[in-house]
């Protein structure tokens, strides 16, 4: 895999996109764009948790089904899931059937519903580092960290509050995808 890849449309993109049309769409329309809202960030946190140990394209392809079976990731609805819902989810081949991740998603939804409206958004964004100068934009994949002090701190605070599947690597991936940091490489058409 090269650090940059030119697509069939002639645009240079971060090389992790490869040739997959859905990955191109995700890269161009979602990844690195500021994402706000408790529901949207709860969904992102949940999907990043399910991604742990897997490739993001796997989650991206399953995202429509995840949204369907997790009630659109509405925290109040997910927080009310019980034993029957857990078994329903464990039997659904359209998602990642990992009991610990399912239970964490339900538990995390319960924590979100106990927060004030907008509190999850404000909490997560409070850990977003200042925008880096353009001269410090990553040039290669090797320049992009797996974790940062900011993702360490966000992970620690979420864990302190009882959230699960929110390790520092997972939280850095969330920070990238939710636009809290911009890791588009120099030369990518979405950089800057």
N, C-alpha and C positions, 0 to 999 in steps of 0.2 A: 504494500500500500504506500502510495506517495503522500507527501504532506498536503499537496494541493492536487486537485483533479478537475479537469475541464469537462463539463457535461456536454451532452448533445446540443444544448442550446448555446454553446460557446462561452458559458460563464464558468469562471474558476470558483471552486468551492473547497472547503476543508475536506481533505482526502478520506476521512472516515465515512463520508456519504457514499462513496463507491458509485455503483451504477444503478442502485435501487431507486425507482421513481418516488416511492413513499418517503425514503430517507431524504431525497432531494427536496421534496415538498416540506418536510419537517424542518430541515436545515434552513430553507429559505423563508418560511412563514412563521416558525415558532421558536426555534432554538436561539437563545440569546436575546429574545425580545422581552421587555419587562412584562411580567405577569403579576397581576394583583387580584385580590379577593380571597376570602377565607375558603370558599368552596374550590376555587381553581387551585389554590396552593395545597389544600388538603388532597385533592386528586393527584397533583404532582408528587407530593410526599408519598402517597400510597403507591403510585406506580413506580417511583424510584425505589421504594422498599421492595416491591415485587421483583424489580430488575436485579437486585443484589445477586451476584453469581451468574447472571445470564447476560445476553446481549440486549441492547436497547431496542434493536429492530424487532426482536421477539415480542417485547412489550408493546411496541408501537403497532404491530400487526394485530395484537390481541386487544388493543385499547377499546375499540367499539364494544366488544363483548364485556370487558371489564366495566365500562360505563353502564351497560345494560343491567348486569347482575348486581352491581353495587349502587343502584338507584341514582345514577348520575353523579355519584360521589357527594350527594347532599349529606353533610355531616349528621344532621338530625335523623335522617332515614337510616344511615349505616349504623349509628349509635344504638338504634333500637333492634338491630339484628340479634336473633337468639339462636338456640341450638338447631332448629330446623333450617335456618338460613345457612349456618355453618356447614351442615351436611349437604345442602343444596349446592353451595359453592364448591365443596370438596368433590362433588360429582360432576362438575361442569368442565369438560375438556377444552372449552374455549378460553379458559383463563389458566393461570399458574396455580395448581392445586397444592398449595403449601399451607398446612394448618397453622403453623406459627405466624406466617405472613397474613393470613386471613384474620386470625385473632388479633394481631397487632393493628390491622386496619380498623377493625371494630373498636378496639380499645382507644386508638388514636382519635377516632370520630367522637367517642365519648368525652375525651379531653377537650376537643375543639368545641363541642357544644357547651361545655362548662365555662368557656371563655366568653368575654364580651364580643359583640359583633365587631369585626375588624381587628381584633387583637392578634389573631394568628398572622395576618398580613403584616401588621405593624411589627410584631416580634421578629418574623423572618427577615423582613427588609431592614431591621435595625442592625443586622449583622452584615449587610452588603458593604463591601469596601468601597472607598472612593474610586471613581473611574480612573483607570490607569492612563497615563499620557500615551498618546498614539505611538510615540517612539518606543514604548515598552510592550507593544502588542506582540504576542507570540509569533515567531517566524516558523517554527516547526513543532510537531507533536511533543518533542522532547522538552519544549519550553512550557508546556501546559502541566501544571501539577495535578496530582490525584487528590490532595488535600491542601488546605491553607490554614493559617491561624484563624481566619474568619469562619471557615467550615468547622474547625475544631471547636470553636466557641459556640457556634449555633448548635452543633450536635450535643455538646455538654449541657447547654441550657434546655434543649428539648428533652434530653434524658432525665435531667433534674426534675422536669415537670411530669415525667412518667411516660413519654412517648417512646415507642419501640421501632426498630429498623430505621434508625436515623443516625447511623454512624457518620463519621466525618467524610469518608469517600462518597457515601450516598448523598450527604448534604452538599458536597461540592458539585456533584452532578446536578442536583436540584438548582443550585445557585447559577450554574451555567445555563441550564435549560430555561430557567425563569428570568434570565436577563439581569441577575444581580451582579454577574461578572460577564465580560464579553471576551470569549476566547476564540473568536473567529481569527484565523491566521492571517498574517500579512499577505495580501494578494487575493484573498477570498472576496468575492463581490459583496458579501455582507459585512465585511470588516468596516468598523468605524461607523 
